[in-house]
């Protein structure tokens, strides 16, 4: 009987060698180690996802990943202080600050009553009870990025918000990457939101320019009934970074969840959202704004799973592509057989600002119920010549006229952000991106 030996890329071979080296040094109990082995077995058997894997057809990791950098070690105090001092993303936003440097929890500040935070490294070693919630919705099972994170995760945090807690100030998660040589990080944050809770989660990711590091983060949230949660995320990773990120959310009954993501960094990025309605009569609004230039690639992949009746989902994503960059949007709404009275609407819109810009849109519906209202759409085009002419005829130079139209286009995706300082920072970021393009 012949034996088939798979052909591995240097990066895949490097990941296998790396896992053998770090397997017994990563934190966790025997059960944790079994979970790591199970997760890495998916990667070892199938390799990195490639264009023949449908959900990765526009972001071919097998060809994009050239090496397997070493895992970043826990930074020393002499390394964390300058990294935090040099961090810019949401630096002026007040609230409970939870800071990670190279994937490791280093500081927690101004944590309010009713919120408990545990280092994930400590939780893995002690068998924390909330570890049982890890894994996310069923639609995230066997996902390659999540599997890689599960195999290599070294630290992160477990955040528990007690029943009835309503926070006036946001929880601010700051993921700061720092270093001059290639490295890899795999932080994970697990959030348990009790019944009748209300809070805002502000999340930022940033790193050094000119360094080809890999970041693969996971934030997973299990929310109870009658919650009101707002989530805001910024990707400001370094210009040579490969950044994978995943948000996994499970909502209870009568919940309200709003998430807005902004992508303005990384050479290659993929942000995944997996959301499951586990309780009736809940509402989720998910959106984002992406700004691309040069030869970068940004992929937004979304799966919303309507499992129970009476839930509503709204998705709106705006992408602006310049230079020879490539944007990707893959969105899927699933309506299960018993999820009657579902209302799901999804839209992706893209502006192409140059001849070399490209956008791949793939919206999907999978409906197994009959009493539903669902729709999806996608548009891709250039700036309106008539509007440009109108503005230029009134004295605006073409770059300023284009900038106004692009800001208006992106602004719709940023409107749900209620925090003035956060919205202003993201609006200023869009303006800086446009100014850099004009320059």
C-alpha positions as MATLAB code, in Angstrom:
seq = 'XXXXXXXXXXXXXXXXXXXXXXXXXXXXXXXXXXXXXXXXXXXXXXXXXXXXXXXXXXXXXXXXXXXXXXXXXXXXXXXXXXXXXXXXXXXXXXXXXXXXXXXXXXXXXXXXXXXXXXXXXXXXXXXXXXXXXXXXXXXXXXXXXXXXXXXXXXXXXXXXXXXXXXXXXXXXXXXXXXXXXXXXXXXXXXXXXXXXXXXXXXXXXXXXXXXXXXXXXXXXXXXXXXXXXXXXXXXXXXXXXXXXXXXXXXXXXXXXXXXXXXXXXXXXXXXXXXXXXXXXXXXXXXXXXXXXXXXXXXXXXXXXXXXXXXXXXXXXXXXXXXXXXXXXXXXXXXXXXXXXXXXXXXXXXXXXXXXXXXXXXXXXXXXXXXXXXXXXXXXXXXXXXXXXXXXXXXXXXXXXXXXXXXXXXXXXXXXXXXXXXXXXXXXXXXXXXXXXXXX';
ca = [
       0.000    0.000    0.000;
       1.480    3.331   -1.036;
       1.837    6.169    1.439;
       0.960    9.689    0.299;
       3.311   12.296    1.708;
       1.884   15.804    1.552;
       4.065   18.510    0.036;
       4.496   21.296    2.569;
       5.527   24.875    2.034;
       8.453   26.226    4.086;
       5.969   28.077    6.302;
       3.912   24.928    6.952;
       7.049   22.912    7.749;
       8.203   25.759    9.986;
       4.898   25.776   11.891;
       5.163   22.029   12.517;
       8.712   22.400   13.803;
       7.742   25.415   15.909;
       4.838   23.578   17.533;
       7.104   20.673   18.474;
       9.472   23.119   20.175;
       6.905   25.181   22.115;
       4.239   22.536   22.791;
       5.409   21.674   26.285;
       6.441   25.201   27.228;
       3.053   26.856   26.711;
       0.795   27.241   29.782;
      -2.039   24.855   30.516;
      -3.212   21.649   32.104;
      -3.182   18.227   30.467;
      -6.675   19.002   29.105;
      -5.368   22.232   27.578;
      -2.561   20.320   25.899;
      -5.062   17.905   24.399;
      -7.040   20.845   23.005;
      -3.854   22.337   21.549;
      -2.955   19.056   19.868;
      -6.467   18.710   18.469;
      -6.362   22.239   17.044;
      -2.915   21.872   15.520;
      -3.858   18.523   13.995;
      -6.254   20.439   11.717;
      -3.368   22.535   10.414;
      -0.954   19.618   10.159;
      -3.457   17.554    8.165;
      -4.723   20.240    5.775;
      -1.897   22.766    5.791;
      -2.512   26.477    5.601;
      -5.755   27.403    3.812;
      -5.468   28.227    0.125;
      -7.621   29.392   -2.764;
      -9.203   25.960   -3.233;
     -10.710   26.279    0.248;
     -13.883   28.227   -0.477;
     -13.872   30.517    2.567;
     -10.221   31.414    1.892;
     -10.321   31.625   -1.918;
      -9.482   35.364   -1.962;
      -6.878   35.230    0.823;
      -4.486   32.407   -0.005;
      -2.499   32.009    3.210;
      -0.459   29.164    1.756;
       1.106   31.527   -0.768;
       1.017   34.674    1.398;
       2.794   33.214    4.447;
       6.466   32.749    3.640;
       7.829   31.805    7.081;
       6.884   30.802   10.617;
       8.396   33.429   12.951;
       9.196   32.469   16.562;
       6.609   33.180   19.242;
       7.203   36.447   21.051;
       8.419   35.908   24.618;
       6.841   37.645   27.578;
       8.368   41.142   27.482;
      10.433   42.547   30.325;
       9.520   45.805   32.061;
      12.250   47.604   30.119;
      10.442   46.572   26.911;
       6.832   47.174   27.959;
       7.248   50.773   29.158;
       8.559   52.196   25.856;
       6.069   50.088   23.884;
       3.134   51.486   25.856;
       4.560   55.026   25.774;
       4.862   54.852   21.990;
       1.347   53.505   21.497;
      -1.015   55.933   19.762;
      -4.261   54.052   19.157;
      -6.991   55.187   21.556;
      -4.308   56.580   23.883;
      -6.614   59.422   24.905;
      -9.717   57.287   25.475;
     -10.490   57.029   29.189;
     -11.835   53.891   30.812;
     -10.654   50.562   32.171;
      -7.420   49.887   30.273;
      -6.237   46.329   29.644;
      -2.918   46.304   27.811;
      -1.163   43.474   26.007;
       2.382   43.726   24.668;
       3.385   41.060   22.134;
       0.332   39.042   23.096;
       0.976   39.039   26.862;
      -1.165   40.780   29.472;
       1.072   43.406   31.112;
      -1.168   45.974   32.828;
      -4.746   46.514   33.978;
      -5.853   49.975   35.079;
      -9.027   51.475   36.558;
     -10.971   48.203   36.545;
     -14.497   48.946   37.851;
     -16.463   47.011   40.436;
     -18.288   44.053   38.967;
     -15.563   43.309   36.413;
     -12.973   40.588   37.063;
      -9.873   40.079   34.917;
      -7.617   37.044   34.965;
      -4.509   36.466   32.886;
      -5.262   33.725   30.365;
      -1.855   32.152   31.051;
      -2.839   31.826   34.703;
      -6.336   30.620   33.787;
      -4.972   27.928   31.471;
      -2.625   26.676   34.166;
      -5.305   26.620   36.877;
      -8.216   25.300   34.830;
     -10.387   28.419   35.197;
     -14.124   27.542   34.948;
     -14.747   30.051   32.145;
     -12.370   28.113   29.898;
     -15.355   25.858   29.234;
     -16.899   28.681   27.192;
     -13.944   28.845   24.787;
     -14.501   27.724   21.236;
     -17.095   30.132   19.906;
     -20.174   29.397   17.775;
     -20.452   26.198   15.767;
     -19.890   28.143   12.524;
     -16.346   28.896   13.737;
     -15.405   25.257   14.237;
     -12.424   24.043   12.211;
     -11.529   27.575   11.154;
      -7.815   27.682   10.351;
      -7.040   31.027   12.036;
      -8.889   30.032   15.216;
      -7.149   26.645   15.216;
      -3.722   28.287   14.940;
      -4.584   30.596   17.822;
      -5.825   27.673   19.940;
      -2.599   25.788   19.309;
      -0.154   28.628   19.996;
      -1.997   30.880   22.479;
       0.341   31.822   25.327;
      -1.604   34.551   27.106;
      -4.514   36.932   26.951;
      -7.280   37.545   29.442;
     -10.532   36.251   30.837;
     -12.941   39.096   31.543;
     -16.090   38.495   33.549;
     -18.824   41.140   33.795;
     -21.266   40.302   36.585;
     -25.048   40.266   36.170;
     -26.622   43.704   36.199;
     -23.377   45.655   35.761;
     -23.705   48.727   33.549;
     -20.445   50.535   32.863;
     -20.296   54.266   32.166;
     -16.727   54.129   30.792;
     -15.513   51.657   28.171;
     -13.281   48.616   28.593;
     -10.236   49.434   26.451;
      -8.240   46.484   25.090;
      -4.902   47.627   23.645;
      -2.874   45.041   21.730;
       0.596   46.525   21.170;
       3.191   44.681   19.115;
       6.829   45.747   19.455;
      10.135   44.495   18.088;
      12.695   44.949   15.359;
      12.785   41.342   14.083;
      10.032   39.038   12.878;
       7.926   37.467   15.633;
       4.465   35.953   16.099;
       1.727   36.554   18.664;
      -1.489   34.646   19.423;
      -3.396   36.413   22.201;
      -6.924   35.413   23.172;
      -9.519   37.261   25.221;
     -12.586   35.467   26.590;
     -15.430   37.711   27.781;
     -18.385   36.515   29.831;
     -21.164   39.113   29.964;
     -23.852   38.334   32.539;
     -27.556   38.999   32.186;
     -28.720   42.632   32.044;
     -25.217   44.029   31.493;
     -24.296   47.050   29.417;
     -20.824   48.159   28.356;
     -18.639   49.327   25.486;
     -15.542   47.407   24.408;
     -12.881   49.427   22.552;
     -10.163   47.303   20.930;
      -7.007   48.417   19.120;
      -4.150   46.577   17.394;
      -0.912   48.310   16.397;
       2.706   47.469   15.684;
       6.024   48.651   14.277;
       6.585   49.713   10.690;
       9.034   47.776    8.551;
       8.833   44.535   10.575;
       7.274   41.410    9.095;
       5.580   40.127   12.231;
       2.527   37.866   12.415;
      -0.434   38.603   14.673;
      -3.327   36.179   15.192;
      -5.761   37.376   17.853;
      -9.113   36.017   19.010;
     -11.751   37.817   21.065;
     -14.691   35.654   22.025;
     -17.758   36.788   23.891;
     -20.584   34.852   25.504;
     -23.401   37.242   26.401;
     -26.430   36.554   28.574;
     -29.961   37.877   28.189;
     -30.958   41.541   27.961;
     -27.408   42.765   27.375;
     -26.469   45.942   25.517;
     -22.913   45.694   24.176;
     -21.058   48.008   21.825;
     -17.773   46.875   20.264;
     -15.324   49.105   18.362;
     -12.163   47.726   16.777;
      -9.175   49.378   15.066;
      -6.523   47.626   12.985;
      -3.510   49.964   12.894;
      -0.915   47.207   12.491;
       2.508   47.828   10.931;
       2.867   48.147    7.178;
       4.587   44.748    6.784;
       2.460   42.824    9.272;
       0.324   39.791    8.540;
      -2.649   40.230   10.857;
      -5.354   37.626   11.427;
      -8.119   38.454   13.887;
     -11.358   36.790   14.910;
     -14.381   38.010   16.839;
     -16.740   35.281   18.057;
     -20.029   36.242   19.724;
     -22.891   34.207   21.169;
     -25.952   36.251   22.152;
     -28.668   35.381   24.638;
     -32.304   36.477   24.502;
     -33.362   40.105   23.970;
     -29.751   41.172   23.509;
     -28.423   44.148   21.601;
     -24.964   43.992   20.045;
     -23.278   46.595   17.849;
     -19.807   46.164   16.345;
     -17.823   48.580   14.164;
     -14.394   47.695   12.779;
     -11.908   50.014   11.079;
      -8.987   48.669    9.032;
      -6.134   51.063    8.259;
      -3.047   48.915    8.795;
      -1.149   45.689    7.966;
       0.183   44.464    4.642;
      -2.161   41.459    4.739;
      -5.107   41.287    7.114;
      -8.159   39.145    7.598;
     -10.796   39.980   10.198;
     -13.402   37.304   10.843;
     -16.698   37.729   12.676;
     -18.727   34.696   13.748;
     -21.975   35.612   15.501;
     -24.690   33.237   16.700;
     -28.144   34.137   17.961;
     -28.737   31.657   20.793;
     -31.655   33.571   22.363;
     -34.851   34.971   20.858;
     -35.637   38.561   19.924;
     -32.055   39.815   19.788;
     -30.566   42.445   17.478;
     -27.036   42.651   16.040;
     -25.600   45.486   13.953;
     -22.182   44.817   12.437;
     -20.265   47.160   10.179;
     -16.889   48.474    9.224;
     -14.741   50.837    7.192;
     -11.573   49.726    5.381;
      -8.921   51.953    3.780;
      -6.359   50.295    1.514;
      -3.389   51.547   -0.489;
      -0.104   50.290   -1.959;
      -0.183   46.529   -2.506;
      -1.960   45.617    0.697;
      -4.820   43.122    1.063;
      -7.637   43.293    3.608;
     -10.235   40.556    3.985;
     -13.418   40.888    6.050;
     -15.222   37.592    6.501;
     -18.546   37.445    8.317;
     -20.921   34.621    9.285;
     -24.155   35.436   11.129;
     -26.029   32.352   12.347;
     -29.743   32.787   13.113;
     -30.504   29.722   15.226;
     -33.658   30.880   17.038;
     -36.755   32.856   15.972;
     -37.364   36.568   16.013;
     -33.830   37.982   15.665;
     -32.612   40.834   13.495;
     -29.188   41.399   11.939;
     -27.853   44.350    9.977;
     -24.462   44.398    8.241;
     -22.928   47.346    6.393;
     -19.297   47.459    5.250;
     -17.549   50.224    3.299;
     -14.183   49.704    1.562;
     -11.983   52.272   -0.183;
      -9.200   50.826   -2.343;
      -6.303   52.781   -3.854;
      -3.017   51.902   -5.570;
      -2.719   48.204   -6.369;
      -4.437   47.070   -3.175;
      -7.114   44.374   -2.932;
     -10.210   44.379   -0.762;
     -12.224   41.291    0.134;
     -15.670   40.975    1.672;
     -17.250   37.589    2.324;
     -20.530   37.695    4.214;
     -22.967   34.914    4.966;
     -26.318   34.948    6.763;
     -27.563   31.514    7.832;
     -31.200   31.066    8.850;
     -31.835   27.726   10.550;
     -35.053   25.737   10.121;
     -36.636   26.919   13.376;
     -35.489   30.542   13.090;
     -38.799   31.924   11.814;
     -39.443   35.695   11.825;
     -35.760   36.355   11.053;
     -34.870   39.729    9.564;
     -31.393   39.831    8.036;
     -29.981   42.536    5.746;
     -26.371   42.697    4.504;
     -24.597   45.232    2.276;
     -21.012   45.708    1.091;
     -20.002   48.813   -0.878;
     -16.579   49.599   -2.346;
     -14.918   52.591   -3.959;
     -12.013   51.986   -6.342;
      -9.774   55.041   -6.565;
      -7.207   53.772   -9.089;
      -6.890   51.571  -12.144;
      -4.945   48.916  -10.232;
      -7.360   48.641   -7.288;
      -9.421   45.458   -6.913;
     -12.372   44.337   -4.799;
     -13.809   40.852   -4.322;
     -17.371   40.728   -2.953;
     -19.108   37.481   -2.034;
     -22.376   37.931   -0.096;
     -24.383   34.773    0.632;
     -27.689   33.670    2.147;
     -28.469   30.170    3.413;
     -32.138   30.043    4.386;
     -33.871   26.933    5.754;
     -37.001   28.686    7.092;
     -39.915   30.173    5.149;
     -41.197   33.083    7.277;
     -38.206   35.394    6.953;
     -37.155   38.729    5.466;
     -33.567   38.563    4.196;
     -31.544   40.370    1.546;
     -27.952   41.007    0.558;
     -26.221   43.297   -1.868;
     -22.823   44.476   -3.062;
     -21.686   47.459   -5.083;
     -18.308   48.361   -6.520;
     -17.519   51.524   -8.419;
     -15.652   54.791   -8.767;
     -16.304   58.282   -7.474;
     -19.287   60.008   -9.058;
     -17.962   62.295  -11.835;
     -20.969   64.621  -11.576;
     -20.462   65.150   -7.846;
     -16.750   65.728   -8.421;
     -17.517   68.283  -11.117;
     -20.041   70.015   -8.847;
     -17.496   70.419   -6.029;
     -14.640   71.437   -8.336;
     -16.864   73.977  -10.099;
     -17.236   75.680   -6.746;
     -13.530   76.117   -6.312;
     -12.391   72.953   -4.572;
      -9.191   71.355   -5.936;
      -9.713   67.802   -7.164;
      -7.858   66.121   -4.214;
     -10.025   67.984   -1.688;
     -13.195   67.211   -3.634;
     -12.297   63.516   -3.768;
     -11.467   63.533   -0.044;
     -14.875   64.995    0.821;
     -16.681   62.328   -1.192;
     -14.610   59.509    0.310;
     -15.157   60.820    3.852;
     -18.898   60.960    3.235;
     -18.786   57.408    1.858;
     -16.932   56.053    4.921;
     -18.880   58.181    7.364;
     -22.006   56.032    7.140;
     -20.064   53.078    8.568;
     -18.736   55.180   11.474;
     -22.098   56.695   12.434;
     -23.063   53.962   14.958;
     -20.108   54.926   17.202;
     -21.640   56.885   20.089;
     -18.389   57.699   21.932;
     -17.373   61.116   20.653;
     -13.628   60.762   21.331;
     -13.461   57.356   19.641;
     -15.482   58.478   16.610;
     -13.367   61.635   16.263;
     -10.124   59.645   16.396;
     -11.324   57.267   13.701;
     -12.603   60.145   11.566;
      -9.223   61.877   11.926;
      -7.529   58.619   10.949;
      -9.577   58.501    7.753;
      -8.669   62.132    7.051;
      -4.950   61.368    7.574;
      -5.165   58.408    5.223;
      -6.775   60.598    2.580;
      -4.183   63.344    3.110;
      -1.398   60.788    2.670;
      -3.002   59.586   -0.529;
      -3.215   63.131   -1.878;
       0.391   63.761   -0.890;
];
